[in-house]
Amino acid sequence: MNKLTLAVAASLFAIAGASAHAADLAAGQEAFQKYTCATCHGADGKTSTLPTYPILAGQHADYLVHALKTYKRGQAGAPATANVRKNAVMGAMVQQLSNADIENIAAWLASLPSPLSISK
């Protein structure tokens, strides 16, 4: 009985911990606006101001997280072997973002409809 109680308690803590780390879509939208991402990528994440800027809406969240973190590593001067991206504008922009901001922005962008999303 005691082992069962411990197992249930551990499961509840695991569930609570997982939900605490879940991305917050509203916070992602706020951060996208706060850090002026819309200036280049459009307020909807798919109407970029230049055709060379990527469509972000509908992109996979894990890809967006990875991309933002590689810009951050590139700006921090990590060696090229550390999977970095170098871009003066994006590097400066991502330095302002916390890991939670990155996760939230990526989740919000992934939730948006776009030519990249799959219709169900």
C-alpha angles and dihedrals in degrees: 000000000000092000090051091053091050091048092051092047091049090050092051092050091049091051092047091049093049093051091048089060095045114120118259110224095195091051089048092054091047092050091047088056096039094053092045096240087150090067089078105013099041128248090274094047091239105068101074119188091231128032090234092063112090128246106247102179112098094015117134111273094224091054092050092049090050093048094049092048092050090053088050092051090047092053091047090059098250113168118266089251089066095076098257137167120211119208122139096216099042092040091056092044097051094049087074093055125093120213088257090053090051093049093046096046091048092050093048093049091047090053093057123097116244143140086279095058125089116238114229 
